[in-house]
């Protein structure tokens, strides 16, 4: 397991997604990705690509993705547990 901080996750998301007008410093572990950050279904696809490209993680199905992409904290924990690089 490779330690992954919330700041690391926020940085990767901000570099790869359009997050204009969002104060990254105010985002917490329990911040919802979709209702809180205004992400949409296209961003969900982009998140899957980001995980593959940056962490060598593959999301197998939509049910898994829903759980992983619930909040910044669930995403961070999933990356920390499953990252290969």
CORSULKA-V730912 format. One record per pair of residues at least 12 apart in sequence whose C-alpha atoms are under 10 Angstrom apart, sorted by the first residue. I is the first residue (numbers start at 1). GAP is how many residues later the second one is. D is the distance in Angstrom with one decimal. If there is no record, write none. Layout:
BEGIN
i=(I:I)
gap=(GAP:GAP)
d=(D:D)
END
This chain:
BEGIN
i=(1:1:1:1:1:1:1:2:2:2:2:2:2:2:3:3:3:3:3:3:4:4:4:4:4:4:4:5:5:5:5:5:6:6:6:6:6:6:6:6:7:7:7:7:7:8:9:9:9:9:9:10:10:10:10:10:10:11:12:12:12:13:13:13:13:13:16:16:16:16:16:17:17:17:17:17:18:18:18:18:19:19:19:20:21:22:22:22:23:24:27:28:28:28:29:29:29:29:29:29:29:30:30:30:30:30:31:31:31:31:31:32:32:32:32:32:32:33:33:33:33:33:33:33:33:34:34:34:34:35:35:36:36:37:37:44:44:44:44:45:47:47:47:47:48:48:48:51:51:51:51:52:52:52:53:54:54:54:54:55:55:55:55:55:55:56:56:56:56:56:57:57:57:57:57:57:58:58)
gap=(78:79:80:81:82:83:84:77:78:79:80:81:82:83:73:74:76:77:78:80:72:73:74:75:76:77:79:68:71:72:74:75:21:22:23:66:67:69:70:71:17:18:20:21:69:68:63:64:66:67:70:14:15:17:18:62:66:13:38:39:42:33:34:37:38:59:27:30:31:33:34:22:26:29:30:33:19:20:21:25:18:19:20:17:16:14:15:16:14:13:45:43:44:45:42:43:44:45:46:47:48:40:41:42:43:44:39:40:41:42:43:37:38:39:40:41:42:35:36:37:38:39:40:41:42:35:36:37:38:35:36:35:36:34:35:18:21:22:25:20:12:18:22:28:12:17:21:24:28:31:32:31:32:33:32:25:29:30:31:24:25:27:28:29:30:23:26:27:28:29:21:22:25:26:27:28:24:25)
d=(9.2:6.1:5.5:7.1:7.3:8.4:10.0:8.5:5.6:7.2:8.4:7.0:8.2:8.3:9.4:9.1:8.8:5.6:8.3:9.4:6.5:7.7:9.5:7.1:5.1:8.9:9.2:9.6:7.0:9.0:9.7:8.4:9.0:7.9:7.1:7.4:7.3:9.1:6.2:9.1:8.7:8.6:9.3:9.5:9.4:8.6:7.8:9.3:8.0:6.3:8.7:6.8:8.9:8.3:9.7:8.1:9.2:8.5:8.1:9.6:8.2:9.7:8.1:8.1:10.0:10.0:9.7:8.1:8.6:9.8:7.4:8.8:7.2:7.7:8.4:9.3:9.8:9.7:8.7:8.9:7.4:8.3:8.5:9.7:9.7:9.5:7.2:9.3:9.8:9.7:8.1:8.9:7.1:7.6:6.7:5.1:4.1:7.7:9.0:8.2:9.6:8.7:5.5:6.3:5.8:8.2:8.6:5.3:5.7:7.5:9.7:8.1:5.8:4.1:6.4:8.7:9.4:9.9:6.4:6.1:5.1:6.2:9.5:9.7:8.9:8.0:7.6:8.1:9.9:9.5:9.5:8.7:9.8:9.8:9.8:9.9:8.4:9.3:8.0:9.8:9.6:9.4:8.4:9.9:9.6:8.2:9.6:9.7:7.8:10.0:8.5:9.2:9.7:10.0:9.6:9.9:8.7:9.3:7.4:7.2:9.3:8.2:5.0:5.9:5.2:9.5:8.6:6.2:5.5:6.3:9.3:7.6:6.6:5.8:7.0:8.9:9.2:9.4)
END
